[in-house]
Amino acid sequence: MATIEEYIPIVGQAVVDDLRLLATRLQGKSILNVNSTSVGGGVAEILTRMLPLLQEIGVSARWDVIKGGNQFFEVTKKFHNALHGRPTEITAKDFDVFIETGRANIAEMQIDADAVFIHDPQPIALIQKKKDNNWIWRCHIDVSNPNREVWDFLRGFISQYDAAIFSAPQFSQELSIRQFLISPSIDPLSDKNRELPESTIDKVLEKYGIERDKPIITQISRFDRLKDPIGVIEAYKKVKRYHDCQLILAGGGASDDPEGIQVLEEVRNRAADDKDIHILLLPHNDIEVNALQRASDIILQKSLKEGFGLTVAEALWKGKPVVASNVGGIPLQITHKYSGLLCYSVDGAAFAIKQLLNSPEYARKLGENGREHIKNNYLLTRHIRDYLLLYLSLIHQQDIVYL
Amino acid sequence: MNSFATAREPFRFYTRMQLAELTGLKASNLEELLYYIKQVPTSSIYQHTHRYLQQHQYVSPEPPNDFAYWVSETLKESELAEELASIDTIQYPTLRSLREKIILTIENHLSLHPKLRQKNAPDGHDFYFVKSVNFILPTNYVATNLHEFTELLKKITLDSIYFHIFEARLRLEKGTNDFSRWIETSVGDKELADRIAQLDPYTHTLEHLRGTIIKRITYSTVKV
């Protein structure tokens, strides 16, 4: 795991100095993070990398995981879908299962930290252990249009917290507690984002039979209708009439997801026998994703709905011009015509891709601006800083705080 | 001016870090935008007129303020967007006066084009009001003369430059920037202080601003 010193060549000495400075203001305080899994998923990924860095700069930070059986996690999966606004049937028994598991964790877990960060709905009931310490609910989900029944149920817990954190302004809800905007981040030193030698990129392309003889347009995402892979192929076909280019649609395995298998089939049918469309069902391999992004000339993220859309940050960090839908957290990452191009439709995406292929200099500038934007706002060091500031803002409640 | 001459008072660099707090307020048309611009705390006006300076520190050309960007990209009202983008922020010594100017600009435009009042943004593309919570901390960087000052200026974060130039001038209503004040009162070089105060910080990226200030100091010390 990378040390804090290794971030200095990327973000600068002063940014790390600032983190150390903040840590001194939290001396003697302890922070506990609680989520529902120690491996897999974005939250565990971020905490795995963040915790050692927090400890290294002198913050007493820990991470704990709640326990729950299959039944509990089936319910929380339903909650997750419902909070995303998908039609989901929730029964009274589901709420009972949730409350019962919450009760068991309350009885079992020791929570004596000064600040407790609870991630997502699964451990939310732990708030009943609140004493005179600070509790923060960190919501990683797009709750801009939640199922009201589930949201109202959760609201009963949320209102007992001191503050809530959302990843994008449109996810915030009417709440009686303070709400903060903290976006997620990417780790520039992880396998998915670190610099790669050209030979590694070449090997990955060779493995998938992709040549660099024409511009590569890529969308990395699981095969899910919300990522609009069919729309991506439509946009590519519109571009292909004028520019000889190739398309990579690459995403993770879908073996346990019946809908994913169906979507993959539809995508393959739509691509038909076009040899310039590469549909890659990737194993979980961050280096391969990294290599494909780096080999691309343009990155697409034509989602119909998106949480934050960190694949956009990953692409921009690699200096790539990005064409992405104006949904979820994407407009926070792309300022239209300054650090990428936003679109609303297949035609809009095709038009934007053509613009970039016609104007490589403009494309280069957008990529360059995008990289700087990510460097300043969406790297792990900024994320750590925001968590520390959030805790400090609960101790000092003014708009301007002198420390 | 001898850049090694000891200043009367040392200059300690501060750093400023910002956290965005959601207000829960949102506007879907110009009427609502105007209503909330009048209501929100000045820390929200500050956030939406200065965020782009911090978040897009290197982005060139620089995007306009949040109000202008939303009016342009979401409401597609380029005329009003241009008027909002071209508000000369530096002319307004306080956030209250800046707010008044934004209100006046929108009101004037709406009086000429009353139909625009309720032209709605597409679903999900409302304007969300955010306010900034600022944390100000002294750093360990202290300059006792202009030479040290220039060397430290190369090292400090853009947040620190931001604090000494923008935060001091506008949000804390200090009138001038901290660098000019120190150079005038402690170094005793009013000409250099004025030359730095004359810079329009809003037309530079912060990195460019850093370079320009360093150049002006170096030029002034070499000249002598």
Interface residues (C-beta under 8 A of the other chain):
Chain A: G12 Q13 A14 V15 D17 D18 L21 L22 R25 S144 F166 P169 Q170 S172 Q173 E174 L175 R178 Q179 F180 L181 I182 N326 V327 T335 H336 Y338 S339 L342 N369 E372 H373 K375 N376 N377 R385 D386 L389 L390 L392 S393 Q398 D399 I400 V401 Y402 L403
Chain B: T15 M17 Q18 L19 A20 E21 L22 G24 K26 P41 S43 Y52 Q54 Q55 H56 Q57 Y58 V59 S60 P61 E62 P63 Y69 E73 G124 H125 D126 Y128 V130 K131 S132 V133 N134 F135 I136 L137 T139 N140 K155 I156 T157 L158 D159 S160 R171 L172
